[in-house]
Amino acid sequence: MPVIILAVESSCDETSVAIVKDGKEVISHVVLSQIDIHQTFGGVVPEIASRNHVLHITRVFEQTIKDAKITEKEIDLVAVTEGPGLIGALLVGINAATAFAYAHSIPLMGVNHLMGHIYGAGIEHDMTFPAIALLISGGHTELILMEKHMHFKRLGTTLDDAIGEAYDKVARTLGLGYPGGPEIDQRAQLGKDTYSLPRPYLDRKAFDFSFSGLKSAVINLVHNSEQRQEMIRINDLCASFQASVLDVVIEKTRLAAERYHAKQIIVAGGVAANRGLRNRIYLEIPHVEIIMPSMAFCTDNAAMIAAAAFYQYQAHGALPNYLLGGSSTLTIED
């Protein structure tokens, strides 16, 4: 029997609800972004994000169900992001999903946000195991081994700044907009890698990441150039920064795939939308199948939560009592 899942995502600054059948067929999907609001502050302000979720989540629910052209009785499961994320923002989505599930007597499931990103790549592609998942976003940089569905072993993580965080801080230093990733990526296509920046490999045989030193190198370079009244070639500096990041990320992903004999590499998270990464990773890791979400499923969205919920539901079932936690909360093993 098909499983129709209504999912809710509100972990940061996107209010999103989706209805997905069997983890693959997106019946309807609404994402309301707050980027324009938070650009003024150069980053997401948690209290403002929470307030805007409260203002709009009912409307997003209504629009998603209207677009799906189904009734509430046809929904088999409600899924909601229960973490990680901004506490206030998460609570808005959790409360809305719980109320909807309770009102319509539908089982409820909590979903890990990071697993949602990984399964976002599985909406349009079949997943093959063993797989290495490269999870890169504003708050996370992870290399994860998947030997089967819903089994995650963390191989490496960031020791300081996540990759998206580093992009945002470098963009702020260069006077570029928020979010920094798309702006740096765009300018990097126009520049050349002419600045000498470090490649923070750490231990080349290990899979942890560290981008704070690279970020500091850019800040110091800009500061010293200003002191000497030298002009910064912004496009070239963006190209050099991005080349440094991608050299490290792609090399560690390649090594992980080789060590664990991966049949597939899954690239997921907001930074998976980076054009430089998309152009390079296929060329530099040609012997392993690489899948990644289309642009619509890279950033935070509810369709990816529904996709993860489908496989979690098959493995563990749902909660009939409308309480999140317990057996519904899966963790990534170290």
C-alpha positions as CSV (number, residue, x, y, z in Angstrom):
1,M,0.0,0.0,0.0
2,P,1.3,3.5,-0.8
3,V,2.3,5.7,2.2
4,I,1.3,9.3,1.9
5,I,3.3,11.5,4.4
6,L,2.7,15.1,5.3
7,A,6.0,16.6,6.6
8,V,6.8,19.9,8.3
9,E,10.2,21.6,8.4
10,S,10.9,24.8,10.5
11,S,14.4,24.2,11.9
12,C,15.8,27.6,10.8
13,D,14.4,30.3,8.5
14,E,12.3,28.3,6.0
15,T,8.7,27.4,6.8
16,S,7.9,24.4,4.7
17,V,5.2,21.7,4.4
18,A,5.1,18.9,1.8
19,I,3.0,15.9,1.0
20,V,5.0,13.0,-0.5
21,K,4.0,9.5,-1.5
22,D,6.4,6.6,-0.8
23,G,9.4,8.9,-0.2
24,K,9.7,9.7,-3.9
25,E,6.6,11.3,-5.4
26,V,6.3,14.9,-4.3
27,I,2.5,15.6,-4.5
28,S,2.8,19.2,-3.2
29,H,5.5,21.2,-1.7
30,V,5.5,24.8,-0.3
31,V,8.6,26.6,1.0
32,L,8.4,30.1,2.5
33,S,11.9,31.6,2.9
34,Q,12.8,34.4,5.3
35,I,16.2,35.2,3.6
36,D,15.0,38.7,2.7
37,I,14.1,39.5,6.3
38,H,17.4,38.2,7.8
39,Q,19.7,39.8,5.1
40,T,19.4,43.1,7.0
41,F,21.1,41.5,10.0
42,G,23.7,39.5,8.1
43,G,22.5,36.2,9.5
44,V,19.5,34.5,10.9
45,V,18.0,36.0,14.1
46,P,16.4,33.1,16.0
47,E,13.6,35.2,17.6
48,I,12.6,36.8,14.3
49,A,12.7,33.4,12.6
50,S,10.4,31.9,15.2
51,R,7.9,34.8,15.0
52,N,7.7,34.5,11.3
53,H,7.1,30.7,11.5
54,V,4.2,31.5,13.8
55,L,2.8,34.0,11.4
56,H,2.9,31.9,8.3
57,I,2.8,28.2,9.2
58,T,-1.0,27.8,9.1
59,R,-1.2,29.4,5.6
60,V,1.6,27.1,4.4
61,F,-0.3,24.0,5.7
62,E,-3.4,25.2,4.0
63,Q,-1.7,25.9,0.7
64,T,0.1,22.5,0.7
65,I,-3.1,20.5,1.2
66,K,-4.9,22.6,-1.4
67,D,-2.2,22.0,-4.0
68,A,-2.2,18.3,-3.3
69,K,-5.9,18.0,-3.9
70,I,-6.4,15.4,-1.3
71,T,-8.2,15.2,2.0
72,E,-6.7,14.8,5.4
73,K,-8.2,11.3,5.6
74,E,-5.8,10.2,2.8
75,I,-2.7,11.2,4.8
76,D,-1.1,8.1,6.5
77,L,1.6,9.8,8.6
78,V,2.7,13.2,9.8
79,A,6.4,13.8,10.1
80,V,8.2,16.8,11.5
81,T,11.8,18.0,12.0
82,E,12.6,17.6,15.7
83,G,16.2,18.7,15.6
84,P,18.9,19.8,15.3
85,G,18.0,23.5,14.7
86,L,16.9,26.7,16.4
87,I,14.8,25.7,19.5
88,G,12.1,28.3,19.0
89,A,11.8,27.6,15.3
90,L,11.6,23.9,15.8
91,L,8.9,24.2,18.5
92,V,6.6,26.1,16.1
93,G,6.8,23.2,13.5
94,I,6.5,20.5,16.2
95,N,3.4,22.1,17.8
96,A,1.8,22.6,14.4
97,A,2.5,19.1,13.3
98,T,1.3,17.6,16.6
99,A,-1.9,19.6,16.5
100,F,-2.6,18.6,13.0
101,A,-1.9,14.9,13.7
102,Y,-4.0,14.9,16.9
103,A,-7.0,16.7,15.2
104,H,-7.1,14.1,12.3
105,S,-6.0,11.0,14.3
106,I,-2.9,10.5,12.2
107,P,0.3,8.9,13.6
108,L,3.2,11.3,14.2
109,M,6.9,10.9,13.7
110,G,9.9,13.1,14.6
111,V,12.7,13.2,12.0
112,N,16.4,14.2,12.4
113,H,17.1,17.2,10.2
114,L,20.5,15.9,9.0
115,M,18.9,12.6,7.8
116,G,16.4,14.6,6.0
117,H,19.1,16.3,4.0
118,I,20.7,13.0,3.1
119,Y,17.3,11.5,1.9
120,G,16.6,14.7,0.0
121,A,19.1,13.2,-2.6
122,G,17.0,10.0,-2.7
123,I,13.8,11.7,-3.9
124,E,15.1,11.8,-7.5
125,H,17.7,9.1,-7.3
126,D,18.0,5.5,-6.1
127,M,20.3,5.0,-3.2
128,T,23.0,2.3,-3.4
129,F,25.0,0.9,-0.4
130,P,27.5,1.1,1.0
131,A,27.4,4.9,0.5
132,I,29.4,7.8,1.7
133,A,27.3,10.9,2.5
134,L,28.9,14.3,2.4
135,L,26.6,16.5,4.3
136,I,27.5,20.2,3.9
137,S,25.3,23.1,5.1
138,G,25.4,26.3,7.0
139,G,25.6,24.5,10.4
140,H,27.1,21.1,9.5
141,T,30.0,19.5,7.7
142,E,29.9,15.7,8.0
143,L,31.2,12.6,6.3
144,I,28.9,9.7,7.0
145,L,29.0,6.0,6.1
146,M,25.7,4.4,5.3
147,E,25.7,0.6,5.0
148,K,21.9,0.4,4.6
149,H,18.9,2.6,4.9
150,M,18.6,4.4,8.2
151,H,22.1,3.3,9.4
152,F,24.5,6.2,9.8
153,K,28.1,6.1,11.1
154,R,29.9,9.5,11.4
155,L,33.4,9.3,10.0
156,G,34.3,12.9,10.4
157,T,32.9,16.3,11.3
158,T,33.9,19.9,11.6
159,L,36.1,20.8,14.6
160,D,35.1,24.5,14.4
161,D,33.2,26.4,11.6
162,A,30.9,24.5,9.3
163,I,31.5,25.0,5.6
164,G,28.5,27.3,5.1
165,E,29.4,29.3,8.2
166,A,32.9,29.9,6.8
167,Y,31.4,31.1,3.5
168,D,29.1,33.5,5.4
169,K,32.0,34.9,7.5
170,V,34.3,35.4,4.5
171,A,31.5,37.1,2.6
172,R,30.9,39.5,5.4
173,T,34.6,40.3,5.5
174,L,34.5,41.1,1.8
175,G,31.4,43.2,2.1
176,L,29.2,40.8,0.2
177,G,25.6,39.9,1.0
178,Y,24.0,37.2,3.1
179,P,23.9,34.3,2.6
180,G,27.5,34.3,1.6
181,G,27.7,30.9,-0.2
182,P,25.8,31.8,-3.4
183,E,27.6,35.2,-3.8
184,I,31.1,33.7,-3.3
185,D,30.3,30.8,-5.6
186,Q,29.1,33.3,-8.3
187,R,32.2,35.5,-8.0
188,A,34.5,32.5,-8.0
189,Q,33.3,31.5,-11.5
190,L,34.6,35.0,-12.6
191,G,37.9,34.9,-10.8
192,K,41.1,32.8,-10.7
193,D,42.9,31.1,-7.9
194,T,45.7,33.6,-7.6
195,Y,45.8,34.1,-3.8
196,S,48.0,31.7,-1.8
197,L,45.6,30.3,0.9
198,P,46.1,27.3,3.1
199,R,44.5,23.9,2.5
200,P,43.4,22.7,6.0
201,Y,43.7,19.0,5.4
202,L,44.6,18.3,9.1
203,D,45.5,14.6,9.2
204,R,45.2,13.5,5.6
205,K,44.1,10.0,6.6
206,A,41.4,11.3,8.9
207,F,38.0,12.7,7.9
208,D,37.5,15.7,10.3
209,F,37.4,19.2,8.9
210,S,38.5,22.6,10.1
211,F,37.8,25.9,8.3
212,S,38.5,28.5,11.0
213,G,42.2,28.8,10.0
214,L,41.3,29.3,6.4
215,K,38.7,31.9,7.4
216,S,41.3,33.7,9.5
217,A,43.8,33.7,6.6
218,V,41.3,35.5,4.4
219,I,40.5,38.0,7.2
220,N,44.2,38.7,7.8
221,L,44.9,39.0,4.1
222,V,42.1,41.6,3.7
223,H,43.2,43.5,6.8
224,N,46.9,43.6,5.7
225,S,45.9,44.7,2.2
226,E,43.8,47.5,3.6
227,Q,46.7,48.6,5.8
228,R,49.0,48.8,2.8
229,Q,46.2,50.4,0.7
230,E,46.3,47.6,-1.8
231,M,43.2,46.7,-3.8
232,I,41.6,43.4,-3.1
233,R,40.7,41.5,-6.3
234,I,37.4,40.2,-4.8
235,N,36.6,37.7,-7.6
236,D,40.1,36.2,-7.4
237,L,39.9,36.0,-3.6
238,C,36.5,34.2,-3.8
239,A,38.0,31.8,-6.4
240,S,41.0,31.1,-4.1
241,F,38.9,30.6,-1.0
242,Q,36.5,28.3,-2.8
243,A,39.3,26.3,-4.4
244,S,40.9,25.8,-0.9
245,V,37.6,24.6,0.6
246,L,36.8,22.3,-2.3
247,D,40.3,20.8,-2.5
248,V,39.9,19.6,1.1
249,V,36.2,18.5,0.9
250,I,36.6,16.6,-2.4
251,E,39.9,14.9,-1.3
252,K,38.5,13.7,2.0
253,T,35.3,12.4,0.3
254,R,37.4,10.5,-2.3
255,L,39.5,8.9,0.5
256,A,36.4,7.9,2.5
257,A,34.9,6.3,-0.6
258,E,38.0,4.4,-1.3
259,R,38.5,3.2,2.3
260,Y,35.0,1.9,2.7
261,H,34.5,0.7,-0.9
262,A,31.5,2.9,-1.5
263,K,29.3,2.2,-4.4
264,Q,27.8,5.7,-4.2
265,I,28.6,9.2,-2.9
266,I,25.6,11.2,-1.7
267,V,26.2,15.0,-1.6
268,A,23.5,16.8,0.4
269,G,22.8,20.0,2.3
270,G,22.5,23.7,1.3
271,V,26.1,23.9,0.1
272,A,25.4,21.0,-2.3
273,A,23.9,23.8,-4.5
274,N,27.5,25.2,-5.0
275,R,28.3,25.2,-8.7
276,G,32.0,24.9,-8.2
277,L,31.5,21.7,-6.1
278,R,29.1,20.3,-8.7
279,N,31.5,21.0,-11.5
280,R,34.5,19.5,-9.8
281,I,33.4,16.5,-7.8
282,Y,32.2,14.5,-10.8
283,L,35.5,15.1,-12.6
284,E,37.7,14.3,-9.6
285,I,35.9,11.2,-8.4
286,P,34.9,9.6,-11.7
287,H,34.8,6.0,-10.6
288,V,32.0,6.2,-8.0
289,E,28.4,7.1,-8.7
290,I,27.6,10.5,-7.3
291,I,24.1,11.7,-6.5
292,M,22.9,15.0,-5.1
293,P,19.5,16.7,-4.9
294,S,18.3,19.2,-7.5
295,M,18.5,22.8,-6.3
296,A,14.9,22.7,-4.9
297,F,15.8,20.0,-2.4
298,C,19.3,21.3,-1.3
299,T,18.2,23.9,1.1
300,D,15.9,23.2,4.1
301,N,12.6,21.8,2.8
302,A,9.8,19.5,4.0
303,A,10.0,17.1,1.1
304,M,13.3,15.8,2.3
305,I,11.8,15.3,5.8
306,A,9.0,13.3,4.2
307,A,11.5,11.2,2.2
308,A,13.5,10.3,5.4
309,A,10.3,9.6,7.3
310,F,9.2,7.0,4.7
311,Y,12.3,4.9,5.4
312,Q,12.2,5.5,9.1
313,Y,8.6,4.5,9.1
314,Q,9.4,1.2,7.3
315,A,12.2,0.5,9.8
316,H,10.7,1.6,13.1
317,G,7.0,2.5,12.7
318,A,5.4,5.7,14.1
319,L,4.2,7.0,17.4
320,P,0.4,6.7,17.9
321,N,0.4,8.9,21.0
322,Y,1.5,12.2,19.4
323,L,4.6,12.5,21.6
324,L,8.0,13.0,19.9
325,G,11.2,11.3,21.1
326,G,11.9,7.8,22.2
327,S,12.2,5.3,19.4
328,S,11.4,7.9,16.7
329,T,14.6,9.8,17.4
330,L,17.5,8.2,15.4
331,T,21.0,9.2,16.0
332,I,24.2,9.2,13.9
333,E,26.8,6.8,15.5
334,D,30.4,8.0,16.0
